Amino acid sequence: MSIKKNIMRKILFLLFISVFTSTSFAQVNSIDSTRYPKLTTFTAQQDQDNMKQQMGITKLRPGKSGNESDPNHANYDEAVANPCPQLPDVLTTKDGRKITTADEWWKQRRPEIAEEFEREVYGRLPKNIPKVTWAVKVVDREFVNRIPVIAKMLVGHVDNSEYPLINVDINMMLVVPTNVKSPVPVLMMFSGRPSFPAPAQPSPDEMDKLNTAFKELMIKNDPSLKTIFDKYPAYQPITRLPAPNFFAPPKPEEEFTPQ
């Protein structure tokens, strides 16, 4: 009898430990939303008002008027269209000294240019920028305007530990030429869901297999479709995209893909 009691106690103890451990992990993994500001979805106007408030902007400068008689009318005179007709010399510092060495460039002139771009063009970077961890989702070998390239779909996960109530992922398409042995420019495309420039496609034999399997699946789901497929035996539900024509005349620059 005592042996049975000891076994029962051990079983109950193990069950207690199991429940306690599961509860502990659940508490660690769950997010206490009361510790963070309430998640709010702004309209476009509310978002603008909130940003203006954060930046201390009380009044916006009005845009140019299309009426030439207005004081703030748009300019149509090409002679005065460029407010900065002469750009500053890249290799001359702001105090007029010429840059003659790489060391002077990296330590003197380049920081000046970077400072002006941050102040006047791009804006300054915050001190505490969340870390972004990039991962390759899909790799495809393609041809873009007759040039072999490697297109990679990347996903950048932003560290949301400061505010875990939202999850931020950045989608990016990275395209690099294939047959190169030195540094080259790359195409980096951002959007909600960037598309591949010219996705590689299955061969004709592979397309036949896909269509056969797809037809069988459709007929299995709806047997009445067999009559339609029998009526149009040459019809293929899945078709290939038009193949690149390497003998076609070159495209104008504005039609090159991707834009």
SEMI-363237 format. One record per residue (C-alpha): residue in three letters; x, y, z. Coordinates in nm, 4 decimals. Last residue first. Layout:
REM SEMI-363237
+--------+----------+----------+----------+
| residu |        x |        y |        z |
+--------+----------+----------+----------+
|    ALA |        X |        Y |        Z |
...
+--------+----------+----------+----------+
REM end
This chain:
REM SEMI-363237
+--------+----------+----------+----------+
| residu |        x |        y |        z |
+--------+----------+----------+----------+
|    GLN |   1.2004 |   5.0958 |  -6.3020 |
|    PRO |   1.2707 |   4.7239 |  -6.3077 |
|    THR |   1.2690 |   4.6816 |  -6.5971 |
|    PHE |   1.3735 |   4.9139 |  -6.8792 |
|    GLU |   1.0914 |   5.1025 |  -7.0448 |
|    GLU |   1.2235 |   5.4524 |  -6.9656 |
|    GLU |   1.5623 |   5.3579 |  -7.1080 |
|    PRO |   1.4188 |   5.2760 |  -7.4500 |
|    LYS |   1.4154 |   4.9023 |  -7.5163 |
|    PRO |   1.6821 |   4.7361 |  -7.7260 |
|    PRO |   1.5586 |   4.5803 |  -8.0523 |
|    ALA |   1.4270 |   4.2229 |  -8.0191 |
|    PHE |   1.6709 |   3.9403 |  -8.0837 |
|    PHE |   1.6962 |   3.8370 |  -7.7187 |
|    ASN |   1.3206 |   3.7946 |  -7.6943 |
|    PRO |   1.2453 |   3.7252 |  -7.3270 |
|    ALA |   0.9837 |   3.4484 |  -7.2806 |
|    PRO |   0.6190 |   3.5486 |  -7.2490 |
|    LEU |   0.4856 |   3.4190 |  -6.9146 |
|    ARG |   0.4052 |   3.0512 |  -6.9072 |
|    THR |   0.0530 |   2.9172 |  -6.8815 |
|    ILE |  -0.1418 |   2.7338 |  -6.6105 |
|    PRO |  -0.5023 |   2.6489 |  -6.6936 |
|    GLN |  -0.3973 |   2.4721 |  -7.0169 |
|    TYR |  -0.6585 |   2.4400 |  -7.2936 |
|    ALA |  -0.5712 |   2.1957 |  -7.5696 |
|    PRO |  -0.8406 |   1.9442 |  -7.4667 |
|    TYR |  -1.1242 |   2.1995 |  -7.4745 |
|    LYS |  -1.4425 |   1.9915 |  -7.4572 |
|    ASP |  -1.2741 |   1.7269 |  -7.2423 |
|    PHE |  -1.1603 |   2.0023 |  -7.0025 |
|    ILE |  -1.5162 |   2.1345 |  -6.9831 |
|    THR |  -1.6692 |   1.7912 |  -6.9231 |
|    LYS |  -1.4083 |   1.7166 |  -6.6570 |
|    LEU |  -1.5161 |   2.0339 |  -6.4730 |
|    SER |  -1.8334 |   1.8591 |  -6.3558 |
|    PRO |  -1.6241 |   1.6466 |  -6.1176 |
|    ASP |  -1.5612 |   1.9501 |  -5.8890 |
|    ASN |  -1.2878 |   1.9037 |  -5.6263 |
|    LYS |  -1.1508 |   1.5911 |  -5.7929 |
|    ILE |  -1.1812 |   1.7631 |  -6.1297 |
|    MET |  -0.9813 |   2.0607 |  -6.0004 |
|    LEU |  -0.7093 |   1.8376 |  -5.8543 |
|    GLU |  -0.6840 |   1.6330 |  -6.1741 |
|    LYS |  -0.6600 |   1.9540 |  -6.3790 |
|    PHE |  -0.3853 |   2.0905 |  -6.1501 |
|    ALA |  -0.1842 |   1.7685 |  -6.1682 |
|    THR |  -0.2003 |   1.7636 |  -6.5477 |
|    ASN |  -0.1245 |   2.1361 |  -6.5672 |
|    LEU |   0.1775 |   2.1075 |  -6.3392 |
|    LYS |   0.3122 |   1.8055 |  -6.5246 |
|    ASP |   0.2714 |   1.9797 |  -6.8594 |
|    MET |   0.4428 |   2.2909 |  -6.7202 |
|    GLU |   0.7374 |   2.0739 |  -6.6128 |
|    ASP |   0.7717 |   1.9446 |  -6.9664 |
|    PRO |   0.7533 |   2.3008 |  -7.1040 |
|    SER |   1.0257 |   2.4157 |  -6.8574 |
|    PRO |   0.9274 |   2.5938 |  -6.5384 |
|    GLN |   0.9717 |   2.9712 |  -6.5158 |
|    ALA |   1.2375 |   3.2093 |  -6.3851 |
|    PRO |   1.0812 |   3.5289 |  -6.2520 |
|    ALA |   1.1595 |   3.8502 |  -6.4443 |
|    PRO |   1.1796 |   4.1514 |  -6.2111 |
|    PHE |   1.0655 |   3.9673 |  -5.8956 |
|    SER |   0.7878 |   4.1478 |  -5.7113 |
|    PRO |   0.8115 |   4.3704 |  -5.4041 |
|    ARG |   0.5409 |   4.3171 |  -5.1397 |
|    GLY |   0.4652 |   4.6272 |  -4.9331 |
|    SER |   0.7427 |   4.8071 |  -5.1138 |
|    PHE |   1.1194 |   4.8353 |  -5.1210 |
|    MET |   1.3470 |   4.7756 |  -5.4181 |
|    MET |   1.7257 |   4.7552 |  -5.3890 |
|    LEU |   1.8996 |   4.7380 |  -5.7276 |
|    VAL |   2.2762 |   4.6940 |  -5.7087 |
|    PRO |   2.5749 |   4.8872 |  -5.8367 |
|    VAL |   2.8847 |   4.6757 |  -5.8997 |
|    PRO |   3.1928 |   4.5659 |  -5.7045 |
|    SER |   3.4236 |   4.3408 |  -5.9089 |
|    LYS |   3.4122 |   3.9957 |  -6.0665 |
|    VAL |   3.0837 |   4.0135 |  -6.2534 |
|    ASN |   2.8760 |   3.7552 |  -6.4397 |
|    THR |   2.5668 |   3.7431 |  -6.2188 |
|    PRO |   2.4291 |   4.0959 |  -6.1996 |
|    VAL |   2.2725 |   4.1919 |  -5.8642 |
|    VAL |   1.9058 |   4.2340 |  -5.7670 |
|    LEU |   1.7856 |   4.2800 |  -5.4075 |
|    MET |   1.4096 |   4.2861 |  -5.3445 |
|    MET |   1.3052 |   4.4154 |  -5.0025 |
|    ASN |   1.0216 |   4.3500 |  -4.7598 |
|    ILE |   1.0503 |   4.5141 |  -4.4177 |
|    ASP |   0.8870 |   4.3347 |  -4.1229 |
|    VAL |   0.7435 |   4.5203 |  -3.8219 |
|    ASN |   0.5450 |   4.3403 |  -3.5505 |
|    ILE |   0.3371 |   4.5528 |  -3.3152 |
|    LEU |   0.2497 |   4.4964 |  -2.9498 |
|    PRO |   0.6165 |   4.4264 |  -2.8758 |
|    TYR |   0.7050 |   4.7943 |  -2.8167 |
|    GLU |   1.0669 |   4.8326 |  -2.7016 |
|    SER |   1.1390 |   4.4676 |  -2.7893 |
|    ASN |   1.0283 |   4.5322 |  -3.1469 |
|    ASP |   1.3588 |   4.4505 |  -3.3177 |
|    VAL |   1.2798 |   4.4998 |  -3.6854 |
|    HIS |   1.2627 |   4.1895 |  -3.9016 |
|    GLY |   1.4096 |   4.2460 |  -4.2473 |
|    VAL |   1.2722 |   4.0151 |  -4.5160 |
|    LEU |   1.4705 |   3.9595 |  -4.8327 |
|    MET |   1.3644 |   3.8469 |  -5.1794 |
|    LYS |   1.6793 |   3.7825 |  -5.3796 |
|    ALA |   1.7242 |   3.8304 |  -5.7529 |
|    ILE |   2.0406 |   3.6975 |  -5.9146 |
|    VAL |   2.0995 |   3.8485 |  -6.2562 |
|    PRO |   2.1708 |   3.7484 |  -6.6142 |
|    ILE |   2.1531 |   4.0544 |  -6.8446 |
|    ARG |   1.9263 |   4.0300 |  -7.1496 |
|    ASN |   1.7034 |   4.3179 |  -7.0297 |
|    VAL |   1.6698 |   4.1515 |  -6.6891 |
|    PHE |   1.7354 |   3.7776 |  -6.7016 |
|    GLU |   1.6677 |   3.5663 |  -6.3925 |
|    ARG |   1.8203 |   3.3431 |  -6.1273 |
|    ASP |   1.5908 |   3.3337 |  -5.8229 |
|    VAL |   1.6592 |   3.3350 |  -5.4483 |
|    VAL |   1.3662 |   3.3410 |  -5.2000 |
|    LYS |   1.3348 |   3.4304 |  -4.8286 |
|    VAL |   1.6807 |   3.5622 |  -4.7434 |
|    ALA |   1.6908 |   3.6945 |  -4.3860 |
|    TRP |   1.7713 |   4.0413 |  -4.2554 |
|    THR |   1.7764 |   4.1323 |  -3.8850 |
|    VAL |   1.6984 |   4.5010 |  -3.8283 |
|    LYS |   1.8175 |   4.6591 |  -3.5031 |
|    PRO |   1.6064 |   4.9410 |  -3.3640 |
|    ILE |   1.7610 |   5.2885 |  -3.4052 |
|    ASN |   1.8542 |   5.4563 |  -3.0759 |
|    LYS |   2.0252 |   5.7842 |  -3.1634 |
|    PRO |   1.7719 |   5.8842 |  -3.4272 |
|    LEU |   1.9100 |   5.9450 |  -3.7780 |
|    ARG |   1.9051 |   6.3027 |  -3.9038 |
|    GLY |   1.7111 |   6.4131 |  -4.2087 |
|    TYR |   1.7552 |   6.3019 |  -4.5675 |
|    VAL |   1.8057 |   6.6295 |  -4.7539 |
|    GLU |   1.9102 |   6.9463 |  -4.5631 |
|    ARG |   2.0550 |   6.8411 |  -4.2253 |
|    GLU |   2.1530 |   6.4820 |  -4.3046 |
|    PHE |   2.2824 |   6.5786 |  -4.6492 |
|    GLU |   2.4741 |   6.8713 |  -4.5034 |
|    GLU |   2.6343 |   6.6549 |  -4.2344 |
|    ALA |   2.7323 |   6.3874 |  -4.4873 |
|    ILE |   2.8974 |   6.6543 |  -4.7042 |
|    GLU |   3.0983 |   6.7926 |  -4.4120 |
|    PRO |   3.1917 |   6.4424 |  -4.2927 |
|    ARG |   3.3228 |   6.3681 |  -4.6448 |
|    ARG |   3.5373 |   6.6818 |  -4.6566 |
|    GLN |   3.7407 |   6.6474 |  -4.3375 |
|    LYS |   3.8353 |   6.3010 |  -4.2087 |
|    TRP |   3.7599 |   6.0787 |  -4.5099 |
|    TRP |   3.8669 |   6.3297 |  -4.7739 |
|    GLU |   4.1719 |   6.4527 |  -4.5840 |
|    ASP |   4.2917 |   6.0929 |  -4.5468 |
|    ALA |   4.2356 |   6.0282 |  -4.9170 |
|    THR |   4.4696 |   6.3160 |  -5.0013 |
|    THR |   4.4482 |   6.6459 |  -5.1936 |
|    ILE |   4.1395 |   6.8199 |  -5.0555 |
|    LYS |   4.1504 |   7.1917 |  -5.1336 |
|    ARG |   4.0835 |   7.4418 |  -4.8529 |
|    GLY |   3.7989 |   7.6939 |  -4.8979 |
|    ASP |   3.6490 |   7.7057 |  -4.5467 |
|    LYS |   3.3645 |   7.4754 |  -4.6518 |
|    THR |   3.6141 |   7.2200 |  -4.7764 |
|    THR |   3.6921 |   7.1844 |  -5.1469 |
|    LEU |   3.6944 |   6.8411 |  -5.3153 |
|    VAL |   3.3205 |   6.8256 |  -5.3910 |
|    ASP |   3.3153 |   7.1770 |  -5.5325 |
|    PRO |   2.9941 |   7.3533 |  -5.4367 |
|    LEU |   2.7106 |   7.3422 |  -5.6929 |
|    GLN |   2.6664 |   7.6361 |  -5.9257 |
|    PRO |   2.3162 |   7.7140 |  -6.0479 |
|    CYS |   2.1634 |   7.6884 |  -5.6985 |
|    PRO |   1.8123 |   7.8336 |  -5.7126 |
|    ASN |   1.7571 |   7.6762 |  -6.0574 |
|    ALA |   1.4334 |   7.8024 |  -6.2158 |
|    VAL |   1.5611 |   8.1573 |  -6.2662 |
|    ALA |   1.6422 |   8.1374 |  -6.6373 |
|    GLU |   1.3769 |   7.8690 |  -6.6882 |
|    ASP |   1.0991 |   8.1223 |  -6.6217 |
|    TYR |   0.7783 |   7.9347 |  -6.5378 |
|    ASN |   0.7763 |   8.0063 |  -6.1630 |
|    ALA |   0.4695 |   7.9136 |  -5.9582 |
|    HIS |   0.2770 |   8.2025 |  -5.8018 |
|    ASN |   0.3383 |   8.3026 |  -5.4395 |
|    PRO |   0.2380 |   8.6693 |  -5.4798 |
|    ASP |  -0.0665 |   8.5702 |  -5.6881 |
|    SER |  -0.1005 |   8.7150 |  -6.0401 |
|    GLU |   0.0533 |   8.4066 |  -6.2002 |
|    ASN |  -0.2288 |   8.1858 |  -6.0697 |
|    GLY |  -0.1025 |   7.8286 |  -6.0347 |
|    SER |  -0.0124 |   7.8993 |  -5.6735 |
|    LYS |   0.2972 |   7.7588 |  -5.5055 |
|    GLY |   0.2439 |   7.5629 |  -5.1848 |
|    PRO |   0.1640 |   7.7191 |  -4.8493 |
|    ARG |   0.4254 |   7.6896 |  -4.5720 |
|    LEU |   0.2836 |   7.4846 |  -4.2869 |
|    LYS |   0.2030 |   7.6316 |  -3.9469 |
|    THR |   0.2452 |   7.5101 |  -3.5886 |
|    ILE |   0.5413 |   7.2747 |  -3.6344 |
|    GLY |   0.6877 |   7.1643 |  -3.3003 |
|    MET |   0.8316 |   6.8424 |  -3.4403 |
|    GLN |   0.6193 |   6.6120 |  -3.2233 |
|    GLN |   0.3092 |   6.8250 |  -3.2847 |
|    LYS |   0.3655 |   6.8241 |  -3.6599 |
|    MET |   0.4004 |   6.4439 |  -3.6519 |
|    ASN |   0.0747 |   6.4082 |  -3.4575 |
|    ASP |  -0.1103 |   6.6404 |  -3.6961 |
|    GLN |   0.0177 |   6.4475 |  -3.9992 |
|    ASP |  -0.0818 |   6.1122 |  -3.8483 |
|    GLN |  -0.4243 |   6.2490 |  -3.7530 |
|    GLN |  -0.4759 |   6.3687 |  -4.1116 |
|    ALA |  -0.3753 |   6.0327 |  -4.2619 |
|    THR |  -0.6011 |   5.8497 |  -4.0161 |
|    PHE |  -0.4279 |   5.7121 |  -3.7122 |
|    THR |  -0.4450 |   5.3596 |  -3.5701 |
|    THR |  -0.3709 |   5.3565 |  -3.1984 |
|    LEU |  -0.1986 |   5.0891 |  -2.9868 |
|    LYS |  -0.2310 |   5.1829 |  -2.6214 |
|    PRO |   0.0946 |   5.2785 |  -2.4538 |
|    TYR |   0.2809 |   4.9812 |  -2.3049 |
|    ARG |   0.2855 |   4.8017 |  -1.9694 |
|    THR |  -0.0877 |   4.7224 |  -1.9898 |
|    SER |  -0.0214 |   4.5034 |  -2.2953 |
|    ASP |   0.1416 |   4.2337 |  -2.0811 |
|    ILE |   0.2848 |   4.0133 |  -2.3531 |
|    SER |   0.2791 |   3.6351 |  -2.3178 |
|    ASN |   0.6020 |   3.4376 |  -2.3719 |
|    VAL |   0.7258 |   3.4603 |  -2.0124 |
|    GLN |   0.3822 |   3.3877 |  -1.8643 |
|    ALA |   0.3331 |   3.0915 |  -2.0957 |
|    PHE |   0.6761 |   2.9601 |  -2.0014 |
|    SER |   0.5866 |   2.9801 |  -1.6334 |
|    THR |   0.2481 |   2.8156 |  -1.6866 |
|    SER |   0.4093 |   2.5268 |  -1.8738 |
|    THR |   0.6682 |   2.4860 |  -1.5984 |
|    PHE |   0.4054 |   2.4932 |  -1.3232 |
|    VAL |   0.1845 |   2.2401 |  -1.5055 |
|    SER |   0.4780 |   2.0016 |  -1.5585 |
|    ILE |   0.6039 |   2.0438 |  -1.2022 |
|    PHE |   0.2561 |   1.9694 |  -1.0665 |
|    LEU |   0.2203 |   1.6632 |  -1.2904 |
|    LEU |   0.5605 |   1.5386 |  -1.1758 |
|    PHE |   0.4587 |   1.5825 |  -0.8114 |
|    LEU |   0.1262 |   1.4045 |  -0.8692 |
|    ILE |   0.3076 |   1.1119 |  -1.0328 |
|    LYS |   0.5620 |   1.0980 |  -0.7499 |
|    ARG |   0.2867 |   1.1064 |  -0.4888 |
|    MET |   0.0994 |   0.8239 |  -0.6663 |
|    ILE |   0.4163 |   0.6127 |  -0.6762 |
|    ASN |   0.4746 |   0.6733 |  -0.3056 |
|    LYS |   0.1134 |   0.5855 |  -0.2231 |
|    LYS |   0.1331 |   0.2641 |  -0.4290 |
|    ILE |   0.4500 |   0.1630 |  -0.2429 |
|    SER |   0.2833 |   0.2357 |   0.0916 |
|    MET |   0.0000 |   0.0000 |   0.0000 |
+--------+----------+----------+----------+
REM end
